[in-house]
Amino acid sequence: MTTTAAGASSRGATRAPIHSGFAIAGALALLAILVAASFAWVWLWSTFLHANTTEAEAQAYDRIASPIVAFVLAAPLYFAAGRWLRTRIGARAPRTALALIGVDAALGVASLFTTPSVLYAALICALVTGVKLVAIVRGARAA
């Protein structure tokens, strides 16, 4: 423990607590938005761009397109979420953003058990989680 010139302890500095409600609800809401965006993209593709595709072709396209949609939308969506957290909870935003990413990563790891190609899904999950982490922390620290 160090002591400053004024005699205050640096170890006793208080940190802003994590707002767990925002972390859990935010992770679920952002995941729902990404799933809805992926669903909408595949629906648009199969309805308007390739109108005569079979259901099997649409599902095969979904396995390829959904991670790409998530990767493209993750940065702006999570940056906006970080900014929103900053306006709502102030100094607690950066730590809450990290907790939100922790919940999001746990959901991503849980979803790995539902995919046939675990290695590909793990790589995509790691890349998208990294993008989400950088975006939400930058958004939460923005003024």
Helices and strands as residue ranges (DSSP letters): H 20-44, I 45-49, H 55-89, G 90-92, H 93-112, H 118-141
